[in-house]
Structures are given as structure tokens and as C-alpha cells.
């Protein structure tokens, strides 16, 4: 699962939406040459499909990462639970929900092996000790589930992936000898990691950062790096027995005319094995507008069926 922070479905306008200005051959190839837009929200190809997910969760205001990611990774409508959108970190009263109902907790309880593939520098671990409540939903989910976070050692061995894909930022973080790699190599490494686990998550937050910066050049570079990363992943996975999921928590990057998040839907892209089964379960509630809350329950139902042994 590739989690892209702050990526919604926007207008088919390269002037404000960098998805239609950047060169994205891998993503376009997956989706049959067409990218989702507000006028064409559902896209399919012989190997993949993309549907929109509601990120507003039926709550006024602009969606935020804390509540959006809680909804995505627990299946609980966090914004409705606390009565507002909140972020970037989850509201304090949401931490018990993350502890008890996160995707990682559910998969581990079902006997599945999991990996959060992002690697963190030592300064992050030092920060986490001092500020244990100011962590993202993904890192809190790991900590509460007892899933170890990766560090510089795993990154050097190719077992973890840098948030910037290339490792270039690590030199300024106190690792002057860290090898710089191409995004495609990072993708191949992630594909190799995925072969050793039942479920692997990678978080790419630079998309949300570029959206807030409103820099067209940065946004295009971030997307093109991601596309090259995707090339390596597609080279390394067997789509006949692997399902690749790409989704987000709220809109932002798709509209550089504003600095804030948006109320646009986000894409749920399904590529490869059992994608139609996943979609069928996701839409099983009969809702015409599936939202972020449907993803984790669907994944758990796919991977840990109700009649699975404890």
C-alpha cells in the first residue's frame, strides 16, 4: 500500500493541477493512459482501476491529516467522532481508537506479517521520546501495535525506504556516508520487502508538503520522482499474486491555486491481484460514495476473513 499524503482528484488543468503537467508514464500506463479528474473520477484499464473516495466524512470544513488518516487506517469516522476535522496529528481522544482498531493491529491479531517500510533517522526517535503524542497516525499505529520502526541500519541494508525516495536528505540529518539511490531503485527495494510480508505500507508525505508550498516546479518533481519509484515497484512485484493499493487522506496537491487542503475526493487505485474482489467488498455496503472509512475494514476482510482461526 502506497499512502500519498495530501493528494486529491482535481481539475484536468495543467495550470493548477501538476498531475496534468508532470510526466507520469508509469501511473498513466497502469490506468490505461488516463488519470482521474473531477470530470472523470473513475478510471479503469486491463490491470487496474481507480475510484473516488469521499474525504470529507460528512463533516463541514477542510479535511485534515489527523482525522483523515485515522479514518483511513482504522475504519472509524474520526472527524464525526470528535465533531471536526483535525490535524496534522490525531486529536488526543482518537489515540485509543488508533491503539485498538488500527490496520496494523488487526492484521497482526490475525496472524499476518506487516511492515511499515519508511526508515527514520535517529533524531526522529529522540523526538518521539520527548513528544510521544505529536506523532502521525501511521507511526502511532506501529508503536501501539508493537511493530518496530525502521532506522538508518535498515535503510543502509535496503530493507527500509527513505521518505524522499533517494536518501539524499539523510546527509543533512547526520548521515554523510548514506548512499544516494535513484527512485526506481527505491521502488525495487520496496518490492523486495513486500515479498517478505503479507502487508507493507509506505508513506510519501512530500506530496502534501509540495501542495502547501504551492510550487509548481517542486510539485512536478515530487510527482515525477514518485512515478520513477512506481516503475521500480512494478518491475519487482508479481501482479498475479500481489495487490498494489495507492490512496490518500485528503486533497491538496491537485490544486495549486490554493495553499490549503481541499474537499475534493481522493483516488483509490487498485492494481493487480484480486482488485475486483477488493472493490466488491469495499462497495458491499451499497454506498454510492464510499469514503476513507471503507479501506481498512475491506483490507481486513480480504486478509483476515471472519472465520479465520485466532
LUMLUMGU-522479 format. One line per field, with one value per residue (C-alpha): residue in one letter; residue number from 1; x, y, z. Coordinates in nm, 3 decimals, m for minus. Layout:
<nodes>
residuo <- a	...
num <- NUM	...
x <- X	...
y <- Y	...
z <- Z	...
</nodes>
This chain:
<nodes>
residuo <- x	x	x	x	x	x	x	x	x	x	x	x	x	x	x	x	x	x	x	x	x	x	x	x	x	x	x	x	x	x	x	x	x	x	x	x	x	x	x	x	x	x	x	x	x	x	x	x	x	x	x	x	x	x	x	x	x	x	x	x	x	x	x	x	x	x	x	x	x	x	x	x	x	x	x	x	x	x	x	x	x	x	x	x	x	x	x	x	x	x	x	x	x	x	x	x	x	x	x	x	x	x	x	x	x	x	x	x	x	x	x	x	x	x	x	x	x	x	x	x	x	x	x	x	x	x	x	x	x	x	x	x	x	x	x	x	x	x	x	x	x	x	x	x	x	x	x	x	x	x	x	x	x	x	x	x	x	x	x	x	x	x	x	x	x	x	x	x	x	x	x	x	x	x	x	x	x	x	x	x	x	x	x	x	x	x	x	x	x	x	x	x	x	x	x	x	x	x	x	x	x	x	x	x	x	x	x	x	x	x	x	x	x	x	x	x	x	x	x	x	x	x	x	x	x	x	x	x	x	x	x	x	x	x	x	x	x	x	x	x	x	x	x	x	x	x	x	x	x	x	x	x	x	x	x	x	x	x	x	x	x	x	x	x	x	x	x	x	x	x	x	x	x	x	x	x	x	x	x	x	x	x	x	x	x	x	x	x	x	x	x	x	x	x	x	x	x	x	x	x	x	x	x	x	x	x	x	x	x	x
num <- 1	2	3	4	5	6	7	8	9	10	11	12	13	14	15	16	17	18	19	20	21	22	23	24	25	26	27	28	29	30	31	32	33	34	35	36	37	38	39	40	41	42	43	44	45	46	47	48	49	50	51	52	53	54	55	56	57	58	59	60	61	62	63	64	65	66	67	68	69	70	71	72	73	74	75	76	77	78	79	80	81	82	83	84	85	86	87	88	89	90	91	92	93	94	95	96	97	98	99	100	101	102	103	104	105	106	107	108	109	110	111	112	113	114	115	116	117	118	119	120	121	122	123	124	125	126	127	128	129	130	131	132	133	134	135	136	137	138	139	140	141	142	143	144	145	146	147	148	149	150	151	152	153	154	155	156	157	158	159	160	161	162	163	164	165	166	167	168	169	170	171	172	173	174	175	176	177	178	179	180	181	182	183	184	185	186	187	188	189	190	191	192	193	194	195	196	197	198	199	200	201	202	203	204	205	206	207	208	209	210	211	212	213	214	215	216	217	218	219	220	221	222	223	224	225	226	227	228	229	230	231	232	233	234	235	236	237	238	239	240	241	242	243	244	245	246	247	248	249	250	251	252	253	254	255	256	257	258	259	260	261	262	263	264	265	266	267	268	269	270	271	272	273	274	275	276	277	278	279	280	281	282	283	284	285	286	287	288	289	290	291	292	293	294	295	296	297	298	299	300	301	302	303	304	305	306	307	308	309	310
x <- 0.000	0.136	m0.007	0.031	m0.032	m0.248	m0.344	m0.698	m0.875	m0.866	m0.947	m0.786	m0.597	m0.215	m0.213	m0.324	m0.307	0.051	m0.074	m0.156	0.172	0.414	0.547	0.391	0.433	0.415	0.096	m0.064	0.034	m0.127	m0.451	m0.466	m0.332	m0.592	m0.559	m0.859	m1.007	m1.318	m1.495	m1.369	m1.338	m1.343	m1.072	m1.000	m0.761	m0.698	m0.476	m0.601	m0.896	m0.938	m1.244	m1.303	m1.326	m1.504	m1.251	m1.496	m1.650	m1.976	m1.824	m1.803	m1.466	m1.146	m1.026	m0.708	m0.445	m0.512	m0.876	m0.839	m0.558	m0.740	m1.041	m0.823	m0.619	m0.887	m1.218	m1.362	m1.508	m1.274	m1.395	m1.754	m1.642	m1.478	m1.710	m1.449	m1.155	m0.827	m0.458	m0.181	m0.164	m0.464	m0.677	m0.597	m0.928	m0.855	m0.547	m0.748	m0.919	m0.583	m0.449	m0.743	m0.852	m0.557	m0.495	m0.164	m0.326	m0.595	m0.353	m0.112	m0.400	m0.497	m0.151	m0.032	0.316	0.335	0.596	0.594	0.868	0.963	1.305	1.358	1.678	1.792	1.668	1.312	1.344	1.487	1.194	0.941	1.072	1.014	0.689	0.514	0.174	0.279	0.318	0.132	m0.135	0.095	0.375	0.132	m0.031	0.305	0.401	0.066	0.074	0.431	0.557	0.918	1.000	1.298	1.610	1.934	2.058	1.759	1.793	2.159	2.073	1.796	1.527	1.376	1.285	1.356	1.061	1.239	1.294	1.656	1.816	1.956	1.810	1.987	2.322	2.184	2.042	2.380	2.449	2.711	2.801	2.445	2.426	2.207	1.992	1.751	1.376	1.339	1.592	1.390	1.087	1.271	1.378	1.021	0.904	1.163	1.040	0.683	0.778	0.874	0.550	0.176	0.123	0.362	0.287	0.497	0.408	0.506	0.443	0.632	0.316	0.134	0.442	0.461	0.092	0.126	0.433	0.230	0.549	0.469	0.830	0.851	0.513	0.611	0.944	0.777	0.528	0.786	1.009	0.712	0.641	1.000	0.960	0.648	0.848	1.073	0.778	0.602	0.922	0.960	0.611	0.408	0.067	m0.069	m0.040	0.007	m0.244	m0.097	m0.311	m0.248	m0.458	m0.454	m0.618	m0.735	m0.684	m0.416	m0.155	m0.413	m0.499	m0.201	m0.430	m0.489	m0.249	m0.500	m0.634	m0.937	m1.268	m1.203	m1.233	m0.918	m0.839	m0.826	m0.612	m0.612	m0.360	m0.313	m0.438	m0.798	m0.863	m1.222	m1.278	m1.148	m1.376	m1.676	m1.616	m1.549	m1.882	m2.066	m2.247	m2.429	m2.295	m2.268	m1.997	m1.753	m1.528	m1.194	m1.353	m1.411	m1.045	m0.921	m1.234	m1.207	m0.838	m0.902	m1.192	m0.971	m0.670	m0.826	m1.165	m1.413	m1.387	m1.005	m0.856	m0.734
y <- 0.000	0.338	0.621	0.960	1.241	1.526	1.409	1.457	1.436	1.776	1.953	1.841	2.168	2.163	2.524	2.433	2.053	1.922	1.571	1.700	1.890	1.623	1.330	1.024	0.734	0.457	0.583	0.652	0.309	0.145	0.330	0.286	0.631	0.832	0.997	1.063	1.413	1.576	1.512	1.154	1.024	0.654	0.512	0.151	m0.049	m0.420	m0.429	m0.155	0.054	0.380	0.502	0.819	0.812	1.085	1.254	1.500	1.225	1.421	1.692	2.065	2.228	2.122	1.764	1.730	1.461	1.363	1.273	1.165	0.922	0.787	0.715	0.559	0.337	0.240	0.248	0.488	0.823	1.025	1.366	1.281	1.123	1.444	1.678	1.840	1.785	1.800	1.770	1.720	1.487	1.294	1.454	1.317	1.135	0.945	0.770	0.486	0.425	0.405	0.173	m0.065	m0.054	0.027	m0.172	m0.298	m0.418	m0.602	m0.771	m0.875	m1.012	m1.219	m1.371	m1.167	m1.022	m0.644	m0.384	m0.005	0.048	0.409	0.448	0.720	0.899	0.893	1.247	1.121	0.855	1.118	1.348	1.067	1.006	1.371	1.422	1.085	1.238	1.453	1.166	1.082	0.815	0.578	0.593	0.576	0.272	0.097	0.191	0.083	m0.245	m0.322	m0.302	m0.174	0.135	0.119	0.329	0.405	0.046	m0.089	0.193	0.109	m0.259	m0.178	m0.304	0.040	0.327	0.695	0.934	1.127	0.801	0.883	0.906	1.246	1.422	1.195	1.366	1.678	1.462	1.343	1.060	1.197	0.850	0.744	0.612	0.812	0.600	0.655	0.648	0.336	0.154	0.252	0.100	m0.224	m0.238	m0.185	m0.462	m0.693	m0.602	m0.678	m1.033	m1.100	m0.978	m1.016	m0.639	m0.347	0.024	0.312	0.675	0.953	1.285	1.509	1.542	1.728	1.942	2.043	2.127	2.365	2.524	2.592	2.550	2.414	2.305	2.124	1.960	1.828	1.698	1.523	1.354	1.256	1.107	0.910	0.787	0.663	0.495	0.329	0.197	0.005	m0.132	m0.254	m0.419	m0.604	m0.728	m1.009	m0.860	m1.214	m1.261	m0.908	m0.626	m0.275	m0.006	0.368	0.621	0.938	1.110	1.443	1.674	1.942	1.891	1.865	2.236	2.470	2.772	2.742	2.682	2.491	2.141	2.081	1.898	1.701	1.322	1.113	0.825	0.464	0.291	m0.090	m0.271	m0.643	m0.942	m0.951	m0.584	m0.657	m0.860	m0.569	m0.326	m0.554	m0.577	m0.203	m0.125	m0.402	m0.154	m0.024	0.326	0.523	0.738	0.515	0.709	0.672	0.459	0.169	0.092	m0.072	m0.288	m0.408	m0.491	m0.680	m0.872	m0.965	m1.069	m1.190	m1.345	m1.356	m1.736	m1.732	m1.914	m1.697
z <- 0.000	m0.103	0.103	m0.067	0.179	0.051	m0.299	m0.425	m0.758	m0.928	m1.249	m1.573	m1.588	m1.601	m1.490	m1.137	m1.124	m1.151	m1.230	m1.577	m1.612	m1.489	m1.692	m1.528	m1.773	m1.511	m1.348	m1.684	m1.811	m1.507	m1.573	m1.948	m2.032	m1.840	m1.498	m1.270	m1.281	m1.141	m1.470	m1.496	m1.143	m1.224	m1.447	m1.539	m1.751	m1.809	m1.499	m1.266	m1.161	m0.975	m0.786	m0.581	m0.201	m0.006	0.224	0.384	0.601	0.615	0.834	0.741	0.695	0.525	0.579	0.786	0.824	1.185	1.135	0.771	0.844	1.149	0.928	0.660	0.890	1.146	0.961	1.221	1.112	1.330	1.215	1.304	1.633	1.756	1.566	1.341	1.109	1.296	1.218	1.138	1.439	1.570	1.841	2.187	2.219	1.898	2.035	2.198	1.864	1.689	1.958	1.939	1.576	1.353	1.038	1.177	1.500	1.307	1.071	1.346	1.555	1.251	1.228	0.932	0.895	0.847	0.767	0.776	0.520	0.600	0.762	1.024	1.135	1.497	1.556	1.494	1.765	2.001	1.921	1.972	2.324	2.410	2.220	2.215	2.147	1.850	1.607	1.288	1.272	1.084	1.340	1.633	1.476	1.465	1.820	1.963	1.769	1.878	1.520	1.519	1.318	1.084	1.118	0.940	0.960	0.769	0.515	0.453	0.406	0.160	0.396	0.461	0.229	0.280	0.273	m0.005	m0.201	m0.289	0.060	m0.040	0.262	0.508	0.463	0.630	0.909	1.028	0.783	0.539	0.412	0.328	m0.028	m0.266	m0.494	m0.781	m0.711	m0.927	m0.708	m0.403	m0.574	m0.644	m0.280	m0.163	m0.396	m0.241	0.108	0.001	m0.091	0.272	0.431	0.395	0.408	0.352	0.386	0.254	0.326	0.085	0.262	0.019	m0.193	0.087	0.154	m0.213	m0.215	0.078	m0.083	m0.399	m0.601	m0.946	m1.001	m0.666	m0.720	m1.062	m0.931	m0.637	m0.868	m1.127	m0.856	m0.732	m1.084	m1.120	m0.780	m0.918	m1.213	m0.975	m0.781	m1.094	m1.212	m0.884	m0.796	m0.949	m1.024	m1.046	m0.670	m0.533	m0.493	m0.506	m0.342	m0.381	m0.191	0.019	0.317	0.169	m0.124	m0.155	m0.427	m0.705	m0.675	m0.652	m0.679	m0.304	m0.015	0.195	0.177	m0.046	m0.013	m0.330	m0.325	m0.325	m0.558	m0.451	m0.713	m0.719	m0.937	m0.983	m0.790	m0.658	m0.735	m0.841	m0.523	m0.316	m0.495	m0.449	m0.074	m0.049	m0.211	m0.031	0.192	m0.114	m0.066	m0.386	m0.228	m0.043	0.191	0.368	0.639	0.399	0.324	0.646	0.701	0.341	0.376	0.699	0.546	0.249	0.455	0.783	0.699	0.990	1.010	1.020	1.322	1.611
</nodes>
